[in-house]
Amino acid sequence: MKKLTVSRIARFMLPLLAVCAASVPACAQDTGSDAQTIAVHAQATLVAQGVGGFVSPYAGPNSLTPRQLKETTDVTVYAGVRPWAGAELWVNPEIDQGFGLSNTLGAAGFPSAEAYKVGKSAPYLRLQRLFLRQTIGLGGGDGAISAAANQLAGLQDRNRLVLTVGKFGVGDVFDTNRYAHDPRGDFLNWSVVDTGSFDYAADAWGYSYGVAAEWYQGPWTVRLGLFNLSKVPNGEVLEHDFSQNQLVGEIEHRHSIGGRSGAVRITGFRNRGRFSRFDEALALAERTGRPVDASLTRRRMDRFGIALNAEQELTATLGVFLRAGTTDGAIEPYDFTDIDRTLAVGLSLSGKGWGRSTDTFGLAIADNAISAVHKRYLAAGGIGVLVGDGQLPHPGDEQVIEAYYAWHPRAPLTITADCQRLVNPGYNRDRGPVNVFALRVHAAI
């Protein structure tokens, strides 16, 4: 199969743009005479994160190790243009550098969502997003859209159909949350900024090729998407023909309680590809006397999961959120992390009460769990997406407590102090607990 390069994407997208340009103006969203037609934004984020000493009686290939300090840096440009009414074409080149703790291994709720699964000491350039978004107005009154990264300012109908195609993140559209979804601005832990059991399609950097449709009608939104999985679990290279794919659907309801806004989202997914059942991998290892290896028993199958995601404003300065999810724990996770069941709750508090209205304090608690057969697989020496201590004699739920304070000294700079406590990292009661401290410096224009 041919590699899907930027030039190939362009050759695919340009005919699509021409077709859309000829067909949609009659029904496209009227963005208003003052709508932006072109925009360029940028961001830069540095995260320095370290751990001290902790109990570590043994280690495996995917263990979190004591006494280390790592950093990650990324610089992103968001360039967008409106080729016709209701359409936006965005490209996001990015320079990345650095490593997560233990090369982004050792905890299912990994402590930095700014750390990719590929670490490099020298800066390198990647095209993280290249997508077309088309909005088709369906009435219901106009709503103003502010300029932001990957969003042109203008007007849009409150009732609308939104189509997105190209390379982007599943999390750009699904499982969003006002208080916990941006590792460059709020929480850092993987199982807080996303639902831990949501095994969303992604390469090692968190992006995929796919298409998503959103239908907004009053307080409701229905979303549906189809995305390519990686060629192999946790891989750097994506499929490009949907031979291994994720189908994801979501329904959202926005509401107001006592004049305070909130939302509830239910997200379901079906992953179809070459996966392994843990019991089959264990049985093969027992028959052959060889080390347990999930890659030897992979065959085509489906894996399902469902998640609940809620947010609620309580006061003008305080908001709370909840994430909960479960998935088929008999089958190996594929592209995200090793979590079969998860529950996370937290709050976000504006600093207005102490005279710092642009500052934010956040606090979250998460509990991540795996199935009984998943525990047996790890106990036998199996390796997961992020975890695997080589043995697991005393399994337990992995628990996360995270707190951060984001200080805005002046625009566009934000400096954040973040601390996390990981109990039973990698579901191992013999390891830790681990205290993780981070400093994040972020600027965006």
N, C-alpha and C positions, 0 to 999 in steps of 0.2 A: 504494500500500500504506500502511496505517496505521502510524504510528510506534509502536514498542514502548516505552511509558512505564512508570514504576513502577506506576501504577494498573492498567495492562493486565496487567502481571505478576501483581499481586495478584488480579485477577479470574480469571486462569488458575490461580493457585496455590490459592486458597481452595477451589474445588470439588475439586481434587486432594487437598487435605488432608482434606476431608470423606470422600472415597471411601476414602483410606488409613486414616483413623481407624476406619471401619466394618469394614475388611477385614483389617487386619494384626494386631490384638492377639493372635490365637490363635497366630501363628507369630513374632511380633516378638521381638527380643532382650530378654531379661530383664536390665535394667541394675542390679538390686539395690536394696534399700530405702534405701541411702545415696546413690543416684545424684543428681546435680545435676538440677534441673528448669529452672533459669534462671541465666544468667551474663552478665556484662558485662566485657569486657576493652578495653584501649586501648593504642595505641602512637604514638610520635612519632619521626620520623627526620629529621635534617638532614645533608645531604652537601654539602660544599664541595669543588670539584674544579677544578684548574687545570693549565695547560701553559705552559711557557716558549717560547723560540724554537726553531725547527727548520727544516730545509731545506724550502722551499716555492716551487719555481720557477714554478709556475702554479697556478691554482685553477679549480674548476668549481662548479656549483650545490650539490654535496654534499660539498665538501672540508672537512677539518678545518683550522682556521686557527690560527696560532701566537699566543702571548701572550694568554691569556684566563683568567678565573676566573669560574666559574659555581656556583650553588647550587640545590639542590632541597630542598623540605620537604614532608612529608606527615604527617597526623595521622588515625588510623583508629580507629573504634569497632567492636568485635566484640560484637554483642548476640545471644544465643541463648536458645532456649526448647525444652523437650521437650514437644510437644503430646500424645504418647502413647508407650507403651513402644517403645524402639528408634529413635525418630525425633528428629531435631534440625532446627530451623528457625533459620537464621542470616541476619543482615543486617549489612553492612559499609559504612556511610557513611564517606566520606573527604574530607578537605580537602587539596588539592594546590596547590603553587605552585613556580615556578622553572623553570630551563632547564638542559638538558644542554649540554655543550660543543658549540659550533657548532650549537645547536638540535637536539641529538641526531643529528648527521650526521658523516660523515667516516671511520668505521671500521666494518667488518663486525662485529668483536668490539668492540662499543662499550664504553668503560671504566666506564659506570655503569648498572647495571640499575635504579637508583632514578630514572633520568631517563626520563620518558615521551616519546613521539613528539609530544606536544602540550605546548608550554611557554607559561606565562603568568606575568606579573609579579605579578598580583594573585591572592590565594587564591580558589579556587573549590571548590564542593561537588559530589561525584559519588557515586552509589551503585555501588560496585565489585562487590559480591557481594550476592545474595539467593537462597539456595538451601535446598532441603530434602534432608536425608540420612536414609535409612531403613536400619537394620541388622537383618537377619534371622538369628538364631542357628541354627547347624547342628551344635552340639555341639563336642566336642574339648576341653572344659575351659574354665574361666573365666580371663580375663585382665583385670587392672585397667587402667583408662584414666585418666590424670591430666588435670586441668583445664588447658586452654590456649585460645589464640585459636582460635575455630571448632571447639572440642572440649569437650563436657561430660564431667565426671568420672563414672565408673561402672564397671560390669563388662560385658564382652562375650565371646561365645564365640570361641575361637581359630579355629574353622571358621565362616565366616559369609558372607553375601551382603550387599553394601553398594550401595545405589542412591542416586545424587545427581542432582538435577534443578534447573535454574534458571540463574542467572548466577553464574559462578565462573571460575577460571583453569584452563586445561588442565593447567598445571604444578602445580595443587593435587593432582592425582590421578596424572598420568603424569610420567615422567622425573625423579622425585624422587631426592635423594641426601643422605645424612646429613652429608656434609662440604662440599658445594658446591651450594647451592640457595636460599640466603636472602641477598639483597643487603642486608638490614637487619642481618645478623648475621655473615656470612662473606665470601665473595668478592663483588666488584662487577662484573667483566667479564661481558658477555652470553654469551660463548662458553665461560665456565667454570661459571656458575650454571645454565645450560641447555645441552643439546647444540646446537651452533651450526647444524647442518643440519636440525634438527627445526623445520620451518616450521609451528609450531602455530597454530591458529585463535585470533585475538584482535583486539580493537579496538586503537586507538592506545595504550591504557592497559594492555593485556595480559589482557583478560577477554573471555568469550564466553558466549552462551546455548547450553545443551546438556544432555546427559544422559550419565551414566557409570555403569557397573556393574562391581563388583569381586567376585570369588569367591576367598575365602581357604580353602585346604585344606592343612593341615599346613604344610610349608615353601614351598608354592607359592601364587602369586596370579596370576590371569588377569584382565585389565582390558580393557574395551571402551567406547568413547565415540563420540558423534556431536555435532558442534559446528557452529555457524554461522561461516562466514568473513565478513570485511568485505565491504561492497558493492563496493568497489574496493580494489586492493592497498594495504596500509598505511593503510587508511582509519579514520576516526573512527566511522563508522556501520556496525553489524553487520546482516547479513541476519537475518530472524526466522522465515523459513519453510523453512530448510534448502535453498533453491534453489542456493546455493553453500555447500558444506559440507566438513567434514573428518571422516573415519572413522579412528579411531586405536585400535590394539590393543597390548597389552603383556603379556608374561609375565615373572614375577619368581620367582627362587629364592633363598631365604634359607638360609644354611649356617653352619657353625662349623668353623674350622680351628685346631687346637691350643687349643680353648676360646675362640677369638676370633671374634666374629660378623662376617658379611659378607653381601653380596647381589649378585646379577647380574640385570640387567633388559635385555630386548630389546624395543624399541619400534618399531612400524611405522605408517606413516600413508599415507592416500590423500586428497589434496585434489582436489575437483571444483568447477570454476568457470570463469570467463572469464579465461584466462591467455594469454600470448603466448610463442611460441617465439622465441628470439633470432635464429635464422637467417631467419625470416620477417620480423622487424622490420628486419634488416639488408638483406634483399633489397628490401623496399619502399623503404627510403631510397635504395638504389642506383638503382632504377627511376625514382623521382620527383625525385631530387636534393634532397629535403627532409631535415632533421635526423632522425636515427634516433629513433623514438618507439614504445615497446612498446605503448602504449595503442591504437595504430591497427591492430594485428594481433591483438588479443585475440579468442579464440573459445573455445567450451566444450571442455574437455579435462580429463584427469586428470594429477596429478603425485604420484609415489610417493617414499618415503624410508624408511630404516631406521637405527636407532641402537642402540648398545651402551652400557650405563651400569653401572659396577661400583663397589663400595665394600668395603673390608676393614680391620677393626681389626687392627693388628699387635701393639700392646702396650696397656697400660691407658691410655696417654697419646697414642699415635700411631696415626693412621689414614690410609689412602691411598685415592685414587679415580681413576677413568678414565672418560672419555666419548669415544666415537667414533661418527661417523655419515656417511652419504652419501645423496644425493638426486639426482633427475634434473636435471643441470646444463644441459640443453638448453632448459628452461622457466623463466621468471622466478619467483623467490621471491615469496610473496604477503603474508604477515602478520608474519613475524619479521625476518629479516635476510638479507644477501647472502652466504650460505655454502653451497657445494655439497658440500664434504668437510671434516671436522674431526676433530682428535684433541687431547684435553686430558688431562693427568695432573697430580696434585697430592697434597699432604699437609696434614694438620691435626694440630697438636701442642698438647696441653694444657700450661699453664704450671706444672703440679704439680712438675716437676723443678727449677724455680727458685723454689719457694715461692709461686707464684701460680696455684693450682689452678683458679681461675675464668677466667683469661686464656687466650687462644688465639692461636697463630701459624699462619698459613697460607701456602702457597707453591704456585703453579700455573704450568704452561706449556701454551700452546695453539698449534696450527698450523691455520690456516683457509685453504681453497683454493677456487677456482672452475674451471669447465670451460673448455676452449679457446674455445668459441663465446661463452661469457660474457665472457671477456677481450676478444674481438673486438668485442662489443657495447659494453663500456665504452671501448675504444680509439676507437670511432667516435663517442663523445660521449654514449652512452646513460647513463641515470640509473637507479640501483637504489633499493632500499628505504632504504638509508643511505649508499651510496657513489656516487661519480661525479665524477671530477676533470675531466671534459670531454675528456680524452685519457688514453691509457695506453700510452705507447711502450715502457715497460720493466716488464712485469708480473712479479709474484712472489707467493709465499705471504705472507699476513699472519700475523705471529707475535706472540704476547702472552706476557709474563712478568708475573705479579702476585704481590705479597707483602703481607700485612697482619698487624697486631698489634692484637688486641681486648683492651682493658684494662677490667676491671670494678672500678672503685673502690669501689662499693657498689650494692646492688640499689636501684632497677631500672635503673641507668644503665650504659651501655657506651660507651666512647670508642675509636674505631678509627683508626689511621693506616694508609693504604693507598698503595702505589706500584705503578705499572705502566709497562712499556716496550713500546711498539707499534712493531714493525719492519714496514715496507712497509704503512702504514695505507691501507685501500682498495685493497690489492693493488698498490700503486704504489711501485716501487723508487726513484723520483725524490723521494719525499716522506718526511720524517722521517730517522732514527727519532725517536719522540715519547716524552718522559718525562711521565707523568701522576701528579700527587700529589693525595691526597684526605684529608680529615678527616671522619669520620662520627660523629655523636652520636645515640644511640638510647636510648629509654626505653620500657619496656613493663610493664604491670600486668595 
